[in-house]
Amino acid sequence: MEDKQNQYFHGDNIQINTANDQGTVNANMNVTQNSMEMKKLLSLFEKFIKDLEQSDQIDNESKEDILRETQHVISDVKDQKINKKGLTRFHNFLKESMPEMQLAATTLASASALNDGLQLITRL
């Protein structure tokens, strides 16, 4: 007797169901904006870090704190462990750090772009 059990293949946001009998074959693809948004957010994070590292108008202690928090969030985004709560927490941390960063115009522009990206992702 032939095995009539369906097979399922899963990939990045893609699921394909195959039928061994004369049943219907379903192919569902769930492409979300989330993946593209996360890539854009990572790009904003990278630019922010570069600008922050180049700034000589922010004291080293503040810079290290901001870099540490930013790198922690980047790691979570890359490992797909980030959630809205984590992004909101970082967003609040960034807002608290803004007065310090307002001394450096380039860093502020980068922080502003990152802030906008976080607002887009978290819908704050």
C-alpha positions in Angstrom: 0.0 0.0 0.0 1.4 3.4 -1.0 2.0 6.0 1.8 -0.4 8.8 1.2 0.9 11.1 3.9 1.5 14.6 2.7 4.9 16.2 2.9 5.6 19.6 4.2 8.7 21.8 3.4 9.4 24.9 5.3 11.8 27.7 4.5 12.1 31.4 5.3 8.5 32.4 5.5 7.6 29.8 2.8 5.6 26.6 3.3 4.9 24.2 0.5 2.6 21.2 1.0 2.9 18.3 -1.5 0.3 15.6 -1.8 1.2 12.1 -2.8 -2.3 11.2 -3.9 -4.6 13.2 -6.2 -5.2 15.8 -3.5 -4.7 19.5 -3.9 -1.2 20.9 -3.7 -1.0 24.1 -1.7 1.9 26.5 -1.9 1.7 29.4 0.5 4.3 32.1 0.6 4.1 34.6 3.4 6.5 37.4 2.4 6.3 40.1 4.9 7.6 43.6 5.1 9.2 42.7 8.4 12.3 41.2 6.8 12.9 44.3 4.6 12.3 46.6 7.6 14.8 44.7 9.7 17.4 45.0 6.9 16.8 48.7 6.7 17.0 49.0 10.5 20.3 47.1 10.6 21.6 49.6 8.0 20.5 52.5 10.1 22.2 50.9 13.2 25.5 50.5 11.3 25.5 54.1 10.1 24.6 55.3 13.6 27.6 53.3 15.1 30.0 54.6 12.5 28.9 58.2 13.1 29.0 57.8 16.8 32.5 56.3 16.8 33.7 59.2 14.7 32.2 61.9 16.9 34.7 63.6 19.2 32.1 65.8 20.9 30.5 63.0 23.0 32.4 61.9 26.1 33.9 58.5 25.9 31.8 57.0 28.8 28.5 58.1 27.2 29.8 56.9 23.8 30.7 53.4 25.2 27.3 53.1 26.9 25.5 54.0 23.7 27.7 51.7 21.6 27.2 48.8 24.0 23.4 49.2 24.0 23.3 49.6 20.2 25.5 46.5 19.6 23.3 44.5 22.0 20.2 45.4 20.0 21.9 44.7 16.7 22.9 41.3 17.9 19.3 40.5 18.9 18.0 41.7 15.5 20.5 39.6 13.6 19.7 36.5 15.8 16.0 37.2 15.3 15.5 37.5 19.1 14.3 41.1 19.1 10.8 42.0 19.8 8.8 45.2 20.1 9.5 45.5 23.8 13.3 45.3 23.2 13.1 47.9 20.4 10.9 50.2 22.5 13.4 49.9 25.4 16.2 50.8 23.1 14.2 53.6 21.6 13.6 55.1 25.1 17.3 54.7 25.9 18.2 56.6 22.7 15.7 59.4 23.5 17.4 59.8 26.9 20.8 59.9 25.3 19.8 62.5 22.7 20.8 65.6 24.7 24.3 64.3 24.9 24.3 63.5 21.2 22.9 66.9 20.2 26.4 68.2 20.5 27.4 66.4 17.3 25.3 67.2 14.3 26.3 64.2 12.2 25.6 61.8 15.1 22.3 63.6 15.7 21.2 63.1 12.1 22.1 59.4 12.3 20.3 59.1 15.7 17.3 60.9 14.2 17.2 58.4 11.3 17.6 55.5 13.7 14.8 57.0 15.9 12.5 57.2 12.8 13.3 53.6 11.9 12.5 52.4 15.4 9.3 54.3 15.4 8.4 52.7 12.0 9.1 49.2 13.4 7.5 49.6 16.8 4.7 51.9 15.5 5.2 54.2 18.4 
